Amino acid sequence: MKDNVVFRFFLLSFFLTIVSSSFSCCVRDDYHAEKEEVKGEENGEEKDVTAPLSPNRIMIVPDIQNYMDDSSRYKHIDSITNYYISNISDFAACIQVGDLTNNNRIEQYQTAYDHFFSKFPKGKEPYFCLGNHDYGVNGTSNIRSSNLPSFMKPVMDFSMDANGNENYVRFLQIGDTQYAVLDLEFAPRNEAIAWANDVVQNYSTTPFIILTHVFTNKYGQIHDVTDSSVYYPGSQKTYTMGGDYINDSMEIFNKLIYNNPNIIMVICGHTFIPDYIEVCSKKNSIGKDVYVVTVNYQHYTEGGSGYVGILEFGENFYNIRSFSTATNQYGPINITFGGETSIKAIETNGKENTIIYNLIGRRVEKSQKGIIVVNGKKIIAK
């Protein structure tokens, strides 16, 4: 009888082991079915890895200058930061449009760092550019000099100048597409536009988003000094920046955007637009719309009251909505735009060239040793 019980116990244990093993296999298979296969590179070699599909929304933080010199308003930048960090898995990125300070003062940068930039985990740092208030004596943009501390230097994949704070590229995964965010300096010089042209053309199948502080006026028009019907105050040419030749928005469009169809969007701030969020567009050389998204709440109650823009990259559209991080509710602005497939990579007739940069944005040969950027991916070449 005792042997019979032992035998039955053995059979039961064996059966449970088989069931458990089968269930585990099913769980693993389902888990992998929910993930996409992507390619990674390590030590110059490709390897297969799995990664979850990236979110298709970004949070656009407007000019924060009017929070920085009034401690009673710190709560608003705190609410923006806390909301994003608490919901970080729902966003592909956070993009800030410049004017980190009101007067280009060290203590204001420190406030921005303490209440915003320092809170982001490594690898999730915000994309940002500098604005007119971040340059010159007391933020007047009279010279091309910023007091941005070295510990706040933006995260970048490569740049025009290794020691610079602007003119950089950082890649961004949105959904199943890799985009490139190109920060173009405030009031850009010709050499900055020439560098940007070279980068965009060499990554001809990568969709680019231009991040720059100023692009539109308060009526949602692209700044153009040659057109007297376009309201001009607040444009790039309003500022001296030490005497450099300054390109306004229409010059940027004509010199950089028009002939590069893989530039799909410009994101900017600065302008006192009545509705705080504005979208306009202009056609490029192949007749496709390039969208300009402006977000700026600095003239709203208490410098913005924690409002941001949430931009969704849909399968056949874009949508941007106003959102209050203080109340955790959407605001009245809800703009859907774009009729073409927005989230797919740019298609061209030819294949993308293998373009190699070092970390300061200079093209190099693949034989160079060290960290290089090959078609948008960092690898270690030995």
N, C-alpha and C positions, 0 to 999 in steps of 0.2 A: 504493500500500500504506500509506503514511504517513497519507494522508487517511482511509483505512478505519479505522486504529487510533484516530485522533482522534475519528472519528464514534462508534465503539464506546465509547470512554471517556466521551463526552458523554452517550450513552444510559444508561450505568451510573450516572453521577453524578445524572442526572435521576431515575432510578428510586429511588436511595437517598434522595434529597431528599423524594420523595413518601412513602415508607415512614416515614421519620423524622418527617415532619409529622403523618402519621396517628397514629403511636404517641404523639406528644406530646399530640395532642388527646384521645386515649383516657385518658391519665394525668390530664390536667386534669379531664375529666368525672368520672372515678372519685373524684378528690380532692374535688370539690364535692359529690358524692353522699354523702360521709361527713360532711358538715357540715350544720348546720341554718341556715335563714335567720332572722335576727333583725333587729329594728329598732334603729337607733341615732339619737341626736339630737345635733346640733352647731349652735351658734349659733341655737338655737330652731327648727331645721328637721330633719325626719326624713331619714335616708338608709339605704339598704339596705347591710347588711354581712353577712359570713359569720363564724361563730364556731363552734369545736368545742363539742360537748355538754359541759356542766359535769359533773364527777364527782358521784356521789351519796352520798359519805361525808364525815363531818366527824370530826375528832379532838377529844375533850373532855379538856382537861388539868385535873386536880383541883387542890385547894388546894396551893400550892407553898411555904407558909410555913416548913415545917420543913427545907427545903433552904437557906433564906436566911441563917441564922445559924450555919451549921456548914460550914466550907470542905471538910470531908471528904465532904460530900454534894453538892457542886456537880456532881460527875460524873453525878448522876441527872437534874438539869435539863438538863445538856449532852446526855445521851442522848435525852431527849425532843425537844429542839431539833434535834439532828442527824438524828434519824429523820424528823421532819416535813419538814425542808428537803430531805433527800435524796429524799423521796417526795412532794413538794409537788404534783406533777401528778395524783396519785391522790386528792387531797382537795379538796373545795369550800371548806373553811375549817378553821381551828383556833380553838376556843372555850375560854377559861380561866374558871373559875368563881369567882374571887376569892380573898382572902387571899394577896395577892402577897408580903406580909411577915408577920413574926411580931409585930412591935412598932411598926409604922408609923414606922420609922426610915429616914432618907434613905439610909444606907449599904446597907440591905437592898433598897430600891428600885433602887439602883445595881447591886447584884448581879443582881437580876431582869432589869434592862435589859441588862447585859453578857452574861449567859448565855442569855437567852431573847429578849426583845423586839427587841433590836438586830439579830438575825440574820435577821429576816424581810424579804424584798424588798418594795419599795414596791408597793402595791396588794394585797399578800397579808398585811398585818399582822393579828395575831390579834384576835379579838373578846374582850373581857374586861369583868368587873365588879369592883367592890371588895367586900371582905368586912369582917367585924367587926374583924379585926386590922389593917385598913388605915385605921381611924378612931380618933381620940381620943389621949389621953396614953398613951404606951407600948402602943398598940393595944388599949385597953380600951373603946373606943366610948362613952366618957362624954360626948363632944361630937361634933357632926357636922362634923368637920374632918379632912382627910386631907393627908398630906405628899407625896402623889403628885407627882413633878416634872412641870413643864410639858412636858418633852421626851418624857414617857411618856403624855401625854394620848391617850385612845383615838381611833381613826379613826372618824368618824361622818358620816352624811349630813345629819342635823339633830338638834337636841337641845332640851330644855326651857330650858336656861340655857347661853348661849354660853360662859360661863366655868366651867361645871361639868364634873365628871368622870364623872357618871352621868346617867341619864334621857336616853338618846339612841336613835336608830334608825339602823341600818345595814342596807342591803339585801344579800341573799345569793342567788346563783344556785346551786340544787342540781338537777342533771339539767336538765330543760326548764322548771322552775318557778322564778319569783322569789319568795323568801320575804323577810320582814322580821324581823330580830332586834331586839327592843326591850329594852334594858338598863333594868331598874327598880332604883332605888337600894336599898341595904341598909336594912332597917327603914323602909319607905317612909312618907312623910307623905301626908296626904290630897291635897295639891296635886299630888304626883307621880302618884298614881293617876288624878286627874282629867285631867291632861295625857295620860297613857297611854290613857285611854278615848277622848279626842278623836281621837288619832292612829289608833287601831285602827278606830274607827268610820268615819273618813274614808277609810281604805284597806280597805273592807269586803270586797273580793274578793282581797285579798292574805293568804296564810297567815302568821300571826305565831308566832314563838318568843320566849317571855319568858325573858330571862337575868337571874337574880337569885341572890344568894349563898345565901340560906336559904329553904327551903320545907318540908322534911320532917324528922321526928325519926328517932331511931335504929331505930325499928320500921317505917319506911317509911310513916308516917302523916303527913298534912298537919297542920301545927301549928294548934291551935284552943284558945284560952284558955277558951272557953265550955264545952268538953267535958272533964269531969274524968277521963274514961277515956283521954284522949290524953296521952301522956308529953310534958311541956312544957319541961323544961330545954333551953336552947340555942335557943329560939325568938327571934323578933325582939324581943318584949317583955322579954326578959332584959336588954336593953341600954337605957341611958337616952338616949343620943344628944342630950344637951343639953336634954331636957325636951319635945321635940316629941311630938305624938301619933303613936304608932307603930302601924301596921297589921300584924297577924300574917298567916300564910299563908291562913287561912280567910277573913279579911276581904279579902285581895287577891283570892281566888277569887270571893267574892260581889260585890265592888264592880267588878271589872275583867273577870274571865275568864268568869263564868257567862253573861252576856248578850251576849258577843261570840264567836259560833261560829267566827270565823276565827282565834281563838287556838287552836292545835292542841297546843302543848307548852310545858312549863316545863323549863329546864335549870338545875341548881343544884349546890351542893357542901355544905361546912360540916359535915355530920352524920357522926358516927362510926358508920356502918352496918356490921354484921358482915361483909357480903360485898363491901363497897367500892363496888359498883354496885347500884342499886335502881331499879325502875320501879313506879310506882303510877299510878292514874288516878281521875278523878272526872268525872261526867257534867255537861255544860253544859245550858243551857235548852232545847236541841232534842234532848237525849238522846244526844249524841255524847260519847265519851270524850276528855278532855283528859289527856294523859300527862305525868307528872312524872318526869324522868330525873335521878337523883342520882348523882354520881361524886365520890368522895373517898377517897384513899389515904394521907392524911397520918398515920394511925395504923398504917400498915403499916411493915415493916422500913425503917429509915433514912429515914423521912418519905415513903415511897412507892416507893422503888427504881425509879423510872422508869416506873411503870405509868400507863396512860391508858385511856380508853374510846374505842372506835371505833364510831360510830353510822352505820348505813346507812339511807338512805331508799329503800326498795324500792317496786315498783309497787303492791303490795297489802299491805305490811307495813313495820315498822321492825325493825331488829335492832341490839343493842348487845353488844359483846364486850370483855372485858378484854384488854389487850395490853401486853407488856413491851417497852419500847423498848431495854432493856439487852440482852435475849437475842434480840430480834427474833422473838418467839413469842407466840401467843395464850395467854391465861390460861384459868382454868376457867369464868369467867362468860360465859354465852351466852344472851341473853334476846331472844326474838322476840315482838313485840306489835303490835297494831293490825290490824283486819280490813278496814278501809275503804281505799280508794285513797289512799295516803299522800302520793304525790308530785305529785298533781294540785292545781291551784289551787282555792280555795273557790268553789263556785257559789252565786249568789244569784238572786233573781227579777228584780232590777233591774240597771241598768248602773252601773258604778262612776263616782262623780262625779269631775270634774276638780278635784283638790285641790292647792293650791299653797302651799308653805312656803318661807320663807327659810332660811338656814343655821343660824339659832338656834331653829328650830321654830315660828315664828309664821306663821299663815296670812296670805297676801298676795294681791293681785290679779296677774293675769298681765301687766298693763301695767307692773309694776315692772321696772326695768332691773337687770342684774347676774345673778349666779348664783342660780337658784331650783330647787326640787325639785318637779317636776310628776308626780304619780302614781308616785313612786318613782324618777324619773330626773332627774339633774342636767342642766340646760340653761343656756345663756347667753342671756338675753333682752336684746334691743337696742331 
